């Protein structure tokens, strides 16, 4: 859907991680003998970059195997290849819909404060850049501020927002938004959702209900369930992802605020432990600060 974004702004997004950890790693790998002390230092750097112990072990074991098979391969080359392999996950079924039935429905989920509203605006802006009509559903009816914020972003990206009064039934918002998208021949419908209710159980049940409403309107929808995670939260994002995946399933991850963390290694942990592909990354505050995630570009940017 966003091929024209491929690789855009990745350099900017990983700058803090590269400057803090991977510059040191690159220098370490460019000199000296590959001995036990070197492996220990590499392990320490990766864990410090929030790669995680289990994922770091997998990476290093994989790099050792590659070096055994290809004697002339350096540790740096082997490690880069292993990272690309780990980050390259197939798109989940439904993530790239083939149906010509419109609108394309994106269900965006995530806890409050992760940058969900801004990420929706970036997605809408990207679709608008392609000349596609976009409509946004303000289904987070539990916070008046969320509705107001979404309306402001909608005006900026020239995407109409369907909203009800605060406290309204989110399912009713989704129903009206879908009908409006059909009536206006919109190609894309992006649905915002609540990120916090009184209990985790209530939140997940509400998301399930929204998903059922969409399914009744179009049996193939939602075409993509997109989980927004905040890169700066590190390992805490993993538990969030597990809860959402269990409740409604997740097709891919939009990793927001990648530019704001020095521990971008969390991407590797997400792919390894959750098996969910990273689809998009947020690389700044501007609408244009978004990139389609590409494993090769990401790894090259880390080591550049």
Secondary structure as GFF3:
##gff-version 3
##sequence-region A 1 304
A	DSSP	three_ten_helix	3	5	.	.	.	ID=ss1
A	DSSP	alpha_helix	10	13	.	.	.	ID=ss2
A	DSSP	alpha_helix	15	17	.	.	.	ID=ss3
A	DSSP	pi_helix	18	22	.	.	.	ID=ss4
A	DSSP	alpha_helix	23	29	.	.	.	ID=ss5
A	DSSP	alpha_helix	36	48	.	.	.	ID=ss6
A	DSSP	alpha_helix	53	69	.	.	.	ID=ss7
A	DSSP	alpha_helix	75	87	.	.	.	ID=ss8
A	DSSP	beta_strand	104	109	.	.	.	ID=ss9
A	DSSP	alpha_helix	116	129	.	.	.	ID=ss10
A	DSSP	beta_strand	134	138	.	.	.	ID=ss11
A	DSSP	alpha_helix	144	157	.	.	.	ID=ss12
A	DSSP	beta_strand	160	162	.	.	.	ID=ss13
A	DSSP	alpha_helix	170	183	.	.	.	ID=ss14
A	DSSP	beta_strand	188	192	.	.	.	ID=ss15
A	DSSP	alpha_helix	200	217	.	.	.	ID=ss16
A	DSSP	beta_strand	224	230	.	.	.	ID=ss17
A	DSSP	three_ten_helix	231	233	.	.	.	ID=ss18
A	DSSP	alpha_helix	236	248	.	.	.	ID=ss19
A	DSSP	beta_strand	252	256	.	.	.	ID=ss20
A	DSSP	three_ten_helix	258	260	.	.	.	ID=ss21
A	DSSP	alpha_helix	266	274	.	.	.	ID=ss22
A	DSSP	beta_strand	278	282	.	.	.	ID=ss23
A	DSSP	beta_strand	290	292	.	.	.	ID=ss24
A	DSSP	alpha_helix	295	303	.	.	.	ID=ss25
###
